[in-house]
């Protein structure tokens, strides 16, 4: 892993790297039901988003995501209900 990875990473902008990490850690719509209550996955998603906002000079949004990550880790927040539940469907 050593020098090859380090030299490759010097070619990538920090924001691009953070955006790639955020994209990788984002919960895909198809996985929402499966991962909605997974505290580690939720915290990872919010922490990576916080880094992107911080690197984009938006500390207020970064702080909101940090607080969400903390809530997932300290169990003060839980998954919201499914956005599709309660939605009326056309007949």
N, C-alpha and C positions, 0 to 999 in steps of 0.2 A: 504494500500500500504506500508507504513512504514517499520518496521524492517524486515519483511519476504523478501521483494524485495531487501533491502539493503544487507542482509546476502547472498542472492542468487547471487547478482552481485559481491560480493567479491570473488566468486569462478571462475569468468570469467576473463580472461586476457583482458586488455584494447584493444589490437589489435583485438582480436576475437570479442569483443563487437562492435568495430568500423566497422569491416568487415560485421557483421550481419546487422548493421544499413545501411551500404552502399548497401548491397544486397536488403534490404527491400525498400530503396528509389530509386533504379535504375529503369529507365523506361524500361519496357519489350518491346521487338520488336513489339509485337502485339498492344501495347498501344502508339507506337511512334507517329502515325498520330494524335491521340486524344490529346496527352499531349505535343507535340513538341513546342507549343507556350505558355505553362503554365509556367510563370516565376517563380512562387513559387516552383513548382515541379522540374524545371530545376536547380534552385539555391540549393534546398535541395540535389539533386543528386550530384552536384559538391562539396558542402560543406562536405558531408559525405565522398566522395572520397578524398578530401584534408586531412581530419583527418586520413584516412588509410595511405596515403603517408607520412604524418608527423610522425605517429607512426612507420613507416617502415624506418625512417631516410632518407627520400627523400624530403627535404624541397623544392627543385626546382619544383618537380611535384606538391607538395602541394600548392605552390604559384600559379602555373598555374591554378589549379582548383579553388583556392580562387578568382583569377582574373575573371574566367569564371562566378562564382557565383555572383560576384559583377556586372559584365556586364549584367546578367539577371535581377538583382534587380534594377540597375539604368537605364535599358533600352538602353544600348549602344550596345548590341548584340541581334540578333534575331535568330530564328530557321533556320538551313540550309535547303536547298531543300531536298525533299525525295530522299533517295539513289536509289530508284527503278525508279524514273522518268528519262526519257532520256536513260534508259538502253535498248539496242536492245534485242529483244527476238527472239529465234530461231523459224522459221516457219516450 
